[in-house]
């Protein structure tokens, strides 16, 4: 089970903390549906001395190329792979890259880039380290649940 972040309230959310440094974390929260075709949600990243938040990420309902299937694929390949695997939202404002590391761990780099086309835009990234097997499978299931029906906690 992915440790839950005490700063979140009672609304559905998913929180990921890094194995190496628990002050490095990613949180998904404030899920809302707009039209039955997509889900809007917030993503926050934190590390010592840095906090960033993407207020309006979008997941398309029934999107076979979404974040949950990407993470499920990583969990299924728990014995490892070479190189980097990447995923991003259609708007490219949330991106995740994954690298398999020795000892059966996956380094996930979460990058927020809101307003990427506007002058003065910004980006922020944190890297979490999770066990390749059960922790990745649990994270994938929690995010699928959160994005599809909003009941993850």
N, C-alpha and C positions, 0 to 999 in steps of 0.2 A: 504494500500500500504506500502511496506517495504521501509523505507527511503533510498535514494540513497547516495552513498559515493562520495563526491566531488573530491577525489583523483584519481578516475578512469577516463580514457579518454573517447572518443566517441565510442569505441568498445562496443559490447554487454557485459553486465555484470549484476550480481545480488549482492546486498549488504544487509546485515542483521546487524542491530544495536540492542544491548540489551536495553530493556525498562528501566532497572535500572541504567545503566551506558553506555552512548552512545559512550564512547571511547573503549568499548568492541565490536568488530565487526568481521564479516566473509565476505569475498568477493569471488565471483566466476567470473573468467574472462579469456580472451585469449582462447576462444573455437576454436578448429580446428578439422577437420575430417581427418582421415588418410587413410581409405580404404573403407568407406561406411558401415562398420560393427561396428565401435566404434567412439567415440568422445573423444578427449583429451582436458583437460582444466586445469587451475590453480586455486588453492584455497589458500587464504591468511587469516590468523587469526591475530588479534591485541588485545592487552589489555595494560593498562599502564605498560610501561617498557619492553614490549615483542612484537615482530613481528616474524611471521614464515610463510613460503610459501612452498606449495607443487606444483611443476611445471608441473607434468605430471600425474594427475589423469585420469582415464579412465572410461567412461560410455559406456556400450554396447547398441547399437540401438535396440529398441524393447524389452529391458530387463524389464519384468514385476516386477522384484524385485529391481528396481533402486531407487535412492534417491527420485525422484518426487513421485512415488507411496507410498513410506514410509511416506513422509510428508503429502500426501493427506489422508492417513489413520489416521494420528494424527489429522488432521483438521476435519475429519468426526466424530471422537470421542471427540468432543469439550466438552462433559459433564464430561469427565475424565475417568481414569483407574487406576488400582493399579499397583505398581511396575515400572520397567524400561523397555522401548522398545528400541531395538538397531538395527542399520543398519551399514553395511560397504561395501566398494568397494570389488570387487573380489580379488584385490591385498592387501587388508586390510591396505592400506596407508591412507585412509580417513574413519573415523568412526563417527557416530552420535548416541548419546543416548538421550532419551527423558523421562522426568518424569513430570507427571501432578502435579501441585501445587495448593494450595488453592487460591481462587479468580479468577479461570478460566485462569491460566497461565501455559505455558509449558516451562520448563527449558530444553534447547537443549545444550548438551555438544558436541562440535566439536573437534575431535582429529586428528591431522596430525602425521603420523609415516612413513616418507619416509625411504627407505633403511633399513627396519626392520630386514633384515637378515645379514646386514653387521656389522662388529665390529665398534663401535663408532657411531652407528645410534642414532637418537634423536627423541623425540616426543614433541608435544606442544598441549595444549588444552585450549579452552575458553568456557564459558557457556553464552549463550544468553537467555533472558527471553522474550517470546512473548505471546500475547493473543491467547487463544486456538482456537477461532473461525475464525474471518475474517483475522487476521494477518497470521495465519497458512495457511489458504486457499490461500491467496495472495502469500505467499512465495512458496507454492507448485506449483501454476500456473506459477509464474515467473521462477522457476527452471526448470519446464517441458519445458517451451518455450525456455529457454536458452540452455538446453541440447539437445532438439530435433531439433530446427532449428536456434538457435543462435540469435534470434531477441529480446530477453529480454533486458531491459535497466534499 
